[in-house]
């Protein structure tokens, strides 16, 4: 297991950045009330994620619930970059959002655009995060803790894979030099989560 403090420091960046962005957007005086309500709901969810991350002694404890895939992925990527089939799955929403946020952040660190697409395939849900970056160089294990080619801590991809495996799933990578990277989080619809 990698260092708890390093993981916490890495994982708190995303929800804290989300809170800042949501607060900035909510301050727009021309924002319609329904949009402001949505932003407040997303900010509350990000705040709960922060509390959960700090309070979890194991870093990867799971609290599986049934959730609709579109609701699970709301707010994890730039507006318009997420498509999700209208199905439900059983998972820990905080942990899955954490994994997807890490994949999105990785894609934006290496490229300029990221898309998230989620759909069922057999008895699994596939959450595909694709970027337009340079791809993963041959011979690099991007899932190894501490491995980074873009000045990050090298914890995000390791943690995303650990979250997938804790749910009884896996994290796959397809990439070629100059072709961007595609990470696919494969999760059983009825979670085999260990928690």
C-alpha positions as CSV (number, residue, x, y, z in Angstrom):
1,X,0.0,0.0,0.0
2,X,1.3,3.4,-0.8
3,X,1.7,6.1,1.8
4,X,-1.6,7.2,3.3
5,X,-0.7,10.9,3.5
6,X,0.4,10.9,-0.2
7,X,-2.9,9.3,-1.2
8,X,-4.9,11.8,0.9
9,X,-3.0,14.8,-0.5
10,X,-3.6,13.5,-4.0
11,X,-7.3,12.7,-3.5
12,X,-8.2,15.9,-1.8
13,X,-7.2,18.0,-4.8
14,X,-10.1,17.0,-7.0
15,X,-13.0,17.6,-4.6
16,X,-11.4,20.8,-3.3
17,X,-10.9,22.1,-6.9
18,X,-14.5,21.1,-7.7
19,X,-15.8,23.0,-4.7
20,X,-13.8,26.1,-5.9
21,X,-15.1,25.8,-9.5
22,X,-18.7,25.2,-8.3
23,X,-18.6,28.3,-6.0
24,X,-17.2,30.4,-8.8
25,X,-20.0,29.3,-11.2
26,X,-22.7,29.7,-8.6
27,X,-21.7,33.3,-8.1
28,X,-22.7,34.2,-11.6
29,X,-25.6,36.7,-11.2
30,X,-27.2,35.6,-14.5
31,X,-27.3,31.9,-13.5
32,X,-30.9,30.5,-13.6
33,X,-32.2,29.2,-10.2
34,X,-32.4,25.6,-11.3
35,X,-28.8,25.7,-12.4
36,X,-27.7,27.2,-9.1
37,X,-29.6,24.4,-7.3
38,X,-27.7,21.8,-9.3
39,X,-24.4,23.5,-8.5
40,X,-25.2,23.6,-4.8
41,X,-26.1,19.8,-4.9
42,X,-22.8,19.0,-6.6
43,X,-20.9,21.2,-4.1
44,X,-22.6,19.3,-1.2
45,X,-21.7,16.0,-2.8
46,X,-18.0,17.1,-3.2
47,X,-18.0,18.3,0.5
48,X,-19.3,14.9,1.6
49,X,-16.6,13.2,-0.5
50,X,-13.9,15.3,1.3
51,X,-15.3,14.3,4.7
52,X,-15.4,10.6,3.7
53,X,-11.8,10.7,2.4
54,X,-10.4,12.2,5.5
55,X,-12.4,10.1,7.9
56,X,-11.8,6.7,6.2
57,X,-9.0,4.9,8.1
58,X,-8.6,2.3,5.3
59,X,-8.7,4.8,2.3
60,X,-10.6,2.2,0.3
61,X,-13.6,1.2,2.4
62,X,-16.7,0.6,0.4
63,X,-20.4,1.5,1.0
64,X,-22.2,0.0,-2.0
65,X,-25.7,1.3,-2.9
66,X,-27.8,1.1,-6.1
67,X,-27.4,4.2,-8.2
68,X,-28.3,5.3,-11.8
69,X,-25.3,5.5,-14.0
70,X,-26.0,9.1,-15.3
71,X,-26.4,10.3,-11.7
72,X,-23.1,8.6,-10.7
73,X,-21.2,10.3,-13.4
74,X,-22.7,13.8,-13.1
75,X,-20.1,16.4,-12.7
76,X,-17.0,14.2,-13.2
77,X,-15.9,15.8,-16.5
78,X,-16.3,19.1,-18.3
79,X,-19.9,19.9,-19.4
80,X,-20.9,17.9,-22.4
81,X,-18.1,15.4,-22.1
82,X,-20.1,12.7,-20.4
83,X,-22.6,10.2,-21.9
84,X,-24.1,7.5,-19.8
85,X,-26.6,4.7,-20.5
86,X,-29.7,4.9,-18.3
87,X,-29.0,1.8,-16.2
88,X,-28.4,1.2,-12.5
89,X,-25.5,-0.5,-10.8
90,X,-24.5,-1.3,-7.3
91,X,-21.3,0.3,-6.2
92,X,-19.8,2.9,-3.8
93,X,-20.6,6.1,-5.7
94,X,-17.9,8.1,-3.8
95,X,-15.2,5.7,-4.7
96,X,-16.3,5.3,-8.4
97,X,-16.5,9.1,-8.8
98,X,-13.0,9.2,-7.2
99,X,-11.6,6.7,-9.7
100,X,-13.2,8.4,-12.7
101,X,-12.1,11.9,-11.5
102,X,-8.5,10.5,-11.4
103,X,-8.8,9.2,-14.9
104,X,-10.2,12.5,-16.2
105,X,-7.5,14.5,-14.4
106,X,-4.9,12.2,-15.9
107,X,-6.3,12.8,-19.4
108,X,-6.4,16.5,-19.0
109,X,-2.8,16.5,-17.6
110,X,-1.6,14.8,-20.8
111,X,-4.0,16.2,-23.4
112,X,-6.5,19.0,-24.0
113,X,-9.9,17.1,-24.2
114,X,-11.4,14.1,-22.3
115,X,-14.6,12.3,-22.9
116,X,-16.4,9.9,-20.6
117,X,-18.8,7.3,-22.0
118,X,-20.6,4.6,-19.9
119,X,-22.7,1.7,-21.1
120,X,-23.4,-1.9,-20.3
121,X,-21.7,-4.9,-21.9
122,X,-23.0,-8.2,-20.8
123,X,-23.3,-8.1,-17.1
124,X,-20.8,-5.3,-16.6
125,X,-20.7,-1.6,-16.8
126,X,-17.9,-0.1,-18.9
127,X,-16.9,3.5,-18.0
128,X,-14.6,4.6,-20.8
129,X,-12.4,7.7,-20.3
130,X,-10.6,8.8,-23.5
131,X,-8.1,11.6,-24.0
132,X,-6.4,13.2,-26.9
133,X,-2.9,13.2,-25.4
134,X,0.3,11.4,-26.7
135,X,-0.7,8.0,-25.3
136,X,1.3,5.8,-22.9
137,X,4.8,5.0,-23.9
138,X,5.8,1.4,-24.3
139,X,7.5,-0.1,-21.2
140,X,5.8,2.2,-18.7
141,X,3.4,0.7,-16.1
142,X,1.1,3.7,-15.5
143,X,-0.6,1.8,-12.6
144,X,2.6,1.5,-10.5
145,X,2.5,3.9,-7.5
146,X,4.9,6.8,-8.1
147,X,5.1,6.5,-11.8
148,X,4.3,9.8,-13.6
149,X,5.5,11.4,-16.7
150,X,3.7,14.7,-16.2
151,X,4.9,16.0,-12.8
152,X,2.1,14.5,-10.8
153,X,2.5,12.2,-7.7
154,X,1.8,9.0,-9.7
155,X,-0.9,7.9,-7.3
156,X,-4.2,8.5,-9.3
157,X,-4.0,5.6,-11.7
158,X,-2.9,3.2,-9.0
159,X,-5.8,4.3,-6.9
160,X,-8.3,4.1,-9.7
161,X,-7.3,0.5,-10.4
162,X,-7.4,-0.4,-6.7
163,X,-11.0,1.0,-6.5
164,X,-12.0,-1.0,-9.6
165,X,-10.6,-4.2,-8.0
166,X,-12.2,-3.5,-4.7
167,X,-15.5,-3.6,-6.5
168,X,-14.7,-6.9,-8.2
169,X,-13.9,-5.2,-11.4
170,X,-10.8,-4.0,-13.3
171,X,-9.2,-1.1,-15.0
172,X,-8.0,-1.6,-18.6
173,X,-5.8,0.6,-20.8
174,X,-5.6,0.8,-24.5
175,X,-3.1,3.3,-26.0
176,X,-0.7,3.7,-28.8
177,X,2.0,6.4,-29.3
178,X,0.3,9.6,-30.6
179,X,-3.2,8.0,-30.2
180,X,-4.2,9.2,-26.8
181,X,-5.1,6.9,-23.9
182,X,-8.4,5.1,-23.3
183,X,-8.9,3.8,-19.8
184,X,-12.0,1.5,-19.2
185,X,-13.3,0.9,-15.8
186,X,-15.1,-2.4,-15.9
187,X,-17.5,-3.0,-13.0
188,X,-20.1,-5.7,-12.4
189,X,-23.6,-4.2,-12.3
190,X,-24.2,-6.2,-9.1
191,X,-21.1,-5.4,-7.2
192,X,-18.8,-8.1,-5.8
193,X,-17.5,-5.3,-3.6
194,X,-15.2,-6.0,-0.7
195,X,-15.5,-3.5,2.1
